[in-house]
Amino acid sequence: MIDILESLQKYVPVKRTTENFYVDGEGEISLEIDHFSHVLNGGDQLSNARVRGSQGIRANSSTGSDRLEGFVPVIEDWHAKVILLKSVWARLYKTSSSSDCGTLYQLRNVINRRNVVSRP
């Protein structure tokens, strides 16, 4: 997963700035700072855990790009959305409800959409 994120990191918009600091006994030190335009990295829960684990492994790297900070892992629970769609469809699309206002089957008949299937 680290290899995948490294290859995608080059597409994350970043602005690098250099700031100079004075440290007692060491003199002046310049530090590169990465300012990211974060990119959402969508996936299921397992992919999200792997991205966070990869970022955790790289947490001690010197630059933000090496720490893979450009990505924000987001859970896109696609399966739950499909289950919700199927339950709504089963509730609102019944051939016996052609005269009930607001049901999907009644709307199908009103707009004359005969190619709508009974199962999504």
C-alpha positions in Angstrom: 0.0 0.0 0.0 2.9 2.3 0.7 4.1 1.9 -2.9 0.7 2.7 -4.3 0.4 5.9 -2.1 3.9 6.9 -3.1 3.0 6.7 -6.8 -0.2 8.7 -6.2 1.5 11.3 -4.0 3.1 13.0 -7.0 -0.4 14.0 -8.1 -1.3 15.8 -4.9 -1.0 19.6 -5.2 1.7 20.8 -2.8 3.4 24.2 -2.1 6.8 23.9 -0.6 8.2 26.7 1.5 11.5 27.1 3.2 11.7 28.7 6.6 14.9 29.6 8.4 15.3 29.2 12.2 18.1 30.1 14.5 19.1 27.5 17.0 21.5 28.3 19.9 24.8 26.6 19.4 23.9 25.3 15.9 23.3 28.5 14.0 20.7 29.0 11.3 18.8 26.0 10.1 16.5 26.0 7.1 13.4 23.8 7.2 11.2 22.8 4.2 7.5 22.8 4.9 4.9 21.2 2.6 1.5 22.9 2.4 -0.9 20.4 0.8 -4.2 20.7 -1.0 -5.5 17.5 0.5 -7.0 14.8 -1.7 -9.7 12.5 -0.5 -8.8 8.8 -0.8 -12.1 6.9 -0.8 -12.4 3.2 -0.2 -13.9 0.6 2.0 -13.0 0.2 5.7 -10.1 -2.1 5.0 -8.6 0.3 2.4 -9.0 3.1 4.9 -7.2 1.1 7.6 -4.4 0.3 5.2 -3.9 4.0 4.2 -3.9 5.1 7.9 -1.4 2.3 8.7 0.9 3.4 5.8 0.8 7.0 7.0 1.6 5.8 10.6 4.6 3.8 9.3 5.9 7.0 7.6 5.1 9.3 10.6 8.8 10.0 11.4 9.8 11.0 7.9 11.3 14.4 7.3 8.9 15.9 4.7 5.1 15.9 4.4 5.4 14.2 1.1 7.4 11.3 2.6 4.8 11.1 5.4 2.1 10.8 2.8 0.2 13.7 4.4 -1.5 14.6 1.1 -4.2 12.0 1.5 -7.3 12.0 3.7 -8.7 8.5 3.9 -12.6 8.5 3.6 -14.8 5.5 4.1 -17.2 5.1 1.2 -19.6 2.5 2.4 -20.8 1.5 -1.0 -22.4 -1.8 0.2 -24.6 0.0 2.7 -25.8 2.4 0.0 -26.8 -0.6 -2.2 -28.7 -2.3 0.7 -30.5 1.0 1.4 -31.4 1.3 -2.3 -32.7 -2.2 -2.4 -34.9 -1.7 0.7 -36.3 1.6 -0.6 -37.0 -0.1 -3.9 -38.7 -3.0 -2.3 -40.9 -0.7 -0.3 -41.9 1.8 -3.0 -41.9 -0.3 -6.2 -44.8 -2.7 -6.2 -46.9 -3.6 -9.2 -50.0 -3.6 -6.9 -49.5 0.1 -6.0 -50.2 1.6 -9.5 -53.0 3.8 -8.1 -51.1 4.9 -4.9 -49.7 8.4 -5.4 -46.0 8.8 -4.8 -45.0 5.2 -5.3 -42.3 4.4 -7.9 -44.7 2.1 -9.9 -47.3 4.9 -10.1 -44.7 7.4 -11.2 -43.4 4.9 -13.8 -46.9 4.7 -15.3 -47.5 8.5 -15.2 -44.3 9.2 -17.2 -44.8 6.1 -19.3 -41.4 4.5 -18.5 -42.0 0.9 -19.5 -38.3 0.0 -19.5 -38.0 0.2 -15.7 -37.2 -3.2 -14.3 -38.8 -4.6 -11.2 -35.5 -5.4 -9.5 -32.6 -2.8 -9.3 
